Amino acid sequence: MAGNEKRRLPPASEPGRLAASSNGAPEAEAAFLLQAGVSDMVRGALLKLLEARPEEPVEFLAGYFERLMQSGAEGRADGGDPPRPLHWRLDRALWYLRLAHHSHSRTAFSNNVSMAYDSLSACGRRKKPGVNGKLYSELLKMLFRDRGAAEEIVAPLLQKITCRDHEAVPFDVFRYGVLTCLVLLEFLAKASALYEALDSGSGVADQRVCLAVLSTLEEVLRTSGVSSPIRYLEAGSKLGPDYLALAMDRALADRKPSVAMKKEEFLKKASAIFVAKVKPIG
């Protein structure tokens, strides 16, 4: 029996070989990941994920690695000095601005705006970095087009917050402009929902009622004393059903003939109320 037990034990050299097979494989795998640069790549992706705090983390990581591959391909094609074409820089900056809602986490939003700003500044080693008025204005226009906002509705705001093409745009100005555009987009979405409640699904609403609602909205914004774009939405939230119903009842009490107001006109007037409260740049 003792002989059988001895036969079951491995030779003195076998424990070493077993240790190598059990520990060597992970060491070899770790060495491979380190040599290939995967460890640093994944670590960098996770750090960016924590900075951005996107609403869709998996989608963020997919987009991050896709853009990393594109950047590497462009770098190899240019001898290791990655060019930063205009469309690439704008698309990347816009991607960062889509990641987190401006109201969910101020830290995450500020980080995303900062990364968008840096993306626009990345011109390659042979060019002077920085964001000029042309890049800044084009990004804001892309932000509106990406959300389907009509050009004629947002044009008055762009006139107040954009810079001349050749001017350098500081980060504070950049952040203010981006935030103002995002708040206007949300403001327009709420105004659109309000109009749909007024038209009752018919596609057109009574002009008297629309003007009464817009007048009430303007009054709320004026009396609230808002000083920053983000607070416009807070002031607009004071438009409770009872408050609006009273304004609409007064409008309908007028015996003037009913005239229809289209949604585009309603949104344009609502946008004008918002833009009137925006502090111009410069």
Buried (B, 14 or more C-beta within 10 A) or exposed (E): EEEEEEEEEEEEEEEEEEEEEEEEEEEEEEEEBEEEEEEEBEEEBEEBBEBBBBEEBEEBBEBBEEBBEBBEEBBEEEEEEBBBEEEBBBBBBBBBBBBBEBEEBEEBBBBBBBBBBBBBBBBBEEEEEEBBBBBBBBBBBBBBEEBEBBEEBBEBBBEBBBBEEEBEBEBEBBBBBBBBBBBBBBBBEBBBEBBEEBBEEEEBBBBBBBBBBBBBBBBBBEEBEBEBBBBBBEBBEEBEEEBBEEBBEBBEEEEEEEEEBBBEBBBBBBBBBBBEBBEEBE
